[in-house]
């Protein structure tokens, strides 16, 4: 595993986040306005994974305190840094962020054809809760996945620099 730091994103990271979006999602990337919104709102947070000061991964999360739910909207790792544990670190940091806010469940959607991501999520205790037809457009379905959160990690902080 690489020596990767996961921390909260700030506006100095915007260009790196947009590069991750472009390289990982292409035409389906989040817009600049959407990424900014994730960074500005009180019910969302953004994480970055850095390797030698280069942003190599990101995660964008939404929260509903009234429902006790956190939603991982996106986990992305640059192709040349995949399969090195960075996605796992980002996912775990999302879950810690949710648990710190007292949320009890982590949810996400994943393309039914993304076998690597599905395997990762299942290895971390996520279960398929349903199928969402056309979630990614015509003929592109998603699994809705979720897992309960323990609060053992409460008090663990994500490094903010």
N, C-alpha and C positions, 0 to 999 in steps of 0.2 A: 504494500500500500504506500502511496505517496505521502509526503508530509504536507497535508492540506489543512489550511485554516478555514473554518466555516464561521462566518460572522454576519451580523445584520448589514444589509446594504444601505448606502446613503447615496445622495445625488451625484457624488463624485464617481460612482460606479455605473451611472446610466449608460455610457457608451459601451462598456463591457457587457452589460446586461443585454443591450440591443444586439451586440455581436453574437452572443449566445443564442438569442431568439432567431436571428437570421441563419446561423449555421446549423441549428438543431431543427428548426421548424419551417424555414423557407417561407413560402406563401401563406402558411398557416400560423405564422408568428404573431405574438401580441404586438400591437401598435405601440409607438412611443407614448401615446396618451394613456394607453392601458397600463404600461409598465410604470409610468409616473403615478398613476392613480393607486396602484398597489403600494407604492412607496409613501404616499401622502395620507391615505385613509387610516382611521383608527381601528378598523375591523379587518385589516390586512397587514401582512408583513412580507418582506423579501429577504432572502438569504443569498450570500455568495460564497462560493468555495474558491479559495486562492491557493495557487501553487507558485511559490517564488514571486509573489505580487501580481501574478496574472490571474484574471478571473477565468476559471476553467469550468465552472458550473454554477447553477442558480436554482432557487426554489421560490415559488410564489404561493402564498397561503392566504386563505380567507377564514374568518371566524364568525360564529354566531353564538354569543354568550348566552342568549335566552334559550337556545336549543342545546347548548353544551357541545356544539359540534365545531370541529376544525375541518377545513377542506384544503387538500393539497391541490392547487390549481395547475401547478407545473413543477416538474423536476427535469432539469436539462443539464447534460454534461457534454462538453465538446467531444466530437468523435475520437480524437487521438488520446483522450484521457479516460475513455470508458473502460469498464472492467478492471478498475483499480480501487474500487470501494468508495468512490466519491459520491455516487448516487445514494448509497446506503447512509453515508455521513449526513448528506443533505436531508434525507427522509427522517433520520433520527433527530436532527436539529429541528425540523418542523414539528415533530411530535413533542419534543421538549418545550417548544414555544407554546403549543396548545396546552400542555399539562400545566405550565406555569400560569396560564390564564384560567385554570380550573375547568377546562373542557374535558369531556369524558369519552369522546369518540373522534377518530381521525377517518376522514372519507376521501375518496378520489375516484376519478374515472380513468380508464385506460383502454386504448384501442385493442379490440379483441385479437388483432394480429401481432401485437407487440409482445411476443413471447418472453423476451428478456425482462421487460418491465413487470409483466405478470408474475414471472418466477421470483423476481426481487420482492415484490409486494407480498406474495404468499409466504416467502421465507421469513418475512417480518410480522406474520400473523394476520395479514389482511385476508378477508374472505369475500368471495363474490356474493353480492346481495341482489344482483339483478342485471338484466341486459337493457341497454338504452339504444334502441334502433335509431340509426341515422345521426348519432351524436356528433360525429365528425363530418357529416354531409351524407348525401345519398349513397347508400350501400356501405357505409363505414360506421359500424356499431362500436359501442363501448361497454365494458363491464363496469358496473358501479361496485366499488369495493370499500370495505370499512373494517376497522378494528377498534376494540375498546382501548382506552389509554389508562395506564396505571399512573399513579401520582408519585411513584418512587423517585422519579427524576426531578421533582419539584425542588427548587432551590438551586438547581444546576443552571448556570447562566451561559448564554451564547456570548462569545467574546465580541464586544463592540469596540471598534477602534476609531 
